[in-house]
Amino acid sequence: MLNTADILETIGMIREENLDIRTVTMGISLLDCVSEDVNRLCDKVYDKITRTAEHLVSTGCAIEKEYGVPIVNKRVSVTPISQIGGAISPEGYLKLAHTLQRAAKTLGINFIGGFSALVHKGMTAGERNLISVLPEALAETQTVCASVNVATTKAGINMDAIRLMGSTIKRAAYLTRDNQSIGCAKLVVFANVPEDNPFMAGAFHGVGEPDAVINVGVSGPGVVAAAIRRAGDCDLSELADVIKKTAFKITRVGQLVASEAARRLNTPFGIVDLSLAPTPAIGDSVAHILEEMGLESCGACGTTAALAMLNDAVKKGGVMASSHVGGLSGAFIPVSEDAGMIAAVERGALTIEKLEAMTAVCSVGLDMIAVPGDTPEEVICGLIADEISIGVANTKTTAVRVIPAYGKKAGESVSFGGLLGTAPIMELKPYSPAKFVSRGGRIPAPIHSLKN
Amino acid sequence: MKAVITVTGRDSVGIISHVSALCTAHNANIVEITQSVLSEYFAMIMVVEINALDIPFADFADLLAATGRERALDIRAMHEDIFNTMHHI
């Protein structure tokens, strides 16, 4: 039975509160493309991706029209490229990056994820070769996204890999200096990376996944903020209920789109990622939800508590709405992609230290943070190590997507346009972690990883 | 299968007629209409059967949206499943 109030509520969410499906991401296994010959490998990769995802964009567009809910992005994630490239040369890996770019262009998708390496315990020659050309790959392609997993709760933290990522990030910033160092916006350093994440830049298709799969990321910070506003002066228990009910409704739309896309593409449904993903658009901000909950500004004392409650309520509401939940599933706090976060940084309310604390209770981590271009490599390594250790110690995913914007200083900003937004350059402590970082080796896995 | 057509905007002559004409032209059977006009603001919800549509539903939705744009109205046609899924367990 359709009810007028329900119909108007749904339409209001879409029209006024920016409810959308953030991404329908098709994961594609490239394990069957392995070849010793680089050219043959590239041909097989191109053919497999373009064949498997041939109808992804048209199907996404059809679903969006029929249900009247925008599907903002249609994307593809692939098997971590280092796992299919093996010991091919750095030039071979670069060629693979260009192949991914070409496939993405043919399909009409806006990002392809999986130029990735999993090096949490050590590095193979192939993984080293891939990482060695990451900056070039990010500079020479537009839609290829890369990620490197440097730690897990089970394996501990690979500090050698973090050191390598420090120099890789700096070089990516330099090579894309004419374009606001945008290369770094397409590169994520992870701890406990999920294998079914539909969101970029960290998406890849894990080895335990089927040949192809449909994963969906929902959104809707504006819907949650509006529901909290309507709830008025209720106490926190009631507020948690309001958030849960809203998250349930948002996630049901995600589940509907995911199962419909899976059916039409004849591809198994994987997961719905229960994330609140902001965009720079007005009314689509996670920071504004926190402020709606009662904070004068995001970054004020109380921010971590509010975010923890929000994150928990979103999961509790969402989990019942979907048959399979996965990916990152939690509120995102990317600074440049969230109008409220940008405003909080600009007014001096939100610092990197507070953001780091916030990442202990929500999804991902230090995301889309711009720092001065002259930040020493070892400081970036220290920043990564701090964030990664939060993930390892708390058995959760954390990540760093930091942009040492070439030639820019604290107080300036970099603008990437589109969903990537504008990032104010944030100050970092000038003290050096160089000796600690240069010790290298591995930080052992925490005691609570021994669960068997 | 049913779809929900919603029309919102400033009231003017012939809104229902335009929408119903499109439904008739493409064989969508109107099963329910509710409408209200509140201080010159027009809101209508129409439930239609879409099993016998003579064009794909997405194209039908596009036609309605285009008609809306011509008359400064917001017209949306959405498959009933989105409402059922969102509001019913």
Chai-1 contact restraints between the chains, C-beta under 6 A:
chainA,res_idxA,chainB,res_idxB,connection_type,confidence,min_distance_angstrom,max_distance_angstrom,comment,restraint_id
A,L2,B,F83,contact,1.0,0.0,6.0,A-B,restraint_1
A,T4,B,I45,contact,1.0,0.0,6.0,A-B,restraint_2
A,D6,B,F83,contact,1.0,0.0,6.0,A-B,restraint_3
A,D6,B,H87,contact,1.0,0.0,6.0,A-B,restraint_4
A,I7,B,V4,contact,1.0,0.0,6.0,A-B,restraint_5
A,I7,B,I45,contact,1.0,0.0,6.0,A-B,restraint_6
A,I7,B,F83,contact,1.0,0.0,6.0,A-B,restraint_7
A,T10,B,F83,contact,1.0,0.0,6.0,A-B,restraint_8
A,T10,B,M86,contact,1.0,0.0,6.0,A-B,restraint_9
A,I11,B,T6,contact,1.0,0.0,6.0,A-B,restraint_10
A,A62,B,A58,contact,1.0,0.0,6.0,A-B,restraint_11
A,K65,B,A58,contact,1.0,0.0,6.0,A-B,restraint_12
A,K65,B,A61,contact,1.0,0.0,6.0,A-B,restraint_13
A,E66,B,F57,contact,1.0,0.0,6.0,A-B,restraint_14
A,E66,B,A58,contact,1.0,0.0,6.0,A-B,restraint_15
A,E66,B,H79,contact,1.0,0.0,6.0,A-B,restraint_16
A,Y67,B,M78,contact,1.0,0.0,6.0,A-B,restraint_17
A,Y67,B,H79,contact,1.0,0.0,6.0,A-B,restraint_18
A,Y67,B,I82,contact,1.0,0.0,6.0,A-B,restraint_19
A,G68,B,R76,contact,1.0,0.0,6.0,A-B,restraint_20
A,G68,B,M78,contact,1.0,0.0,6.0,A-B,restraint_21
A,K249,B,M86,contact,1.0,0.0,6.0,A-B,restraint_22
A,R252,B,T85,contact,1.0,0.0,6.0,A-B,restraint_23
A,R252,B,M86,contact,1.0,0.0,6.0,A-B,restraint_24
A,V253,B,M86,contact,1.0,0.0,6.0,A-B,restraint_25
A,L256,B,T85,contact,1.0,0.0,6.0,A-B,restraint_26
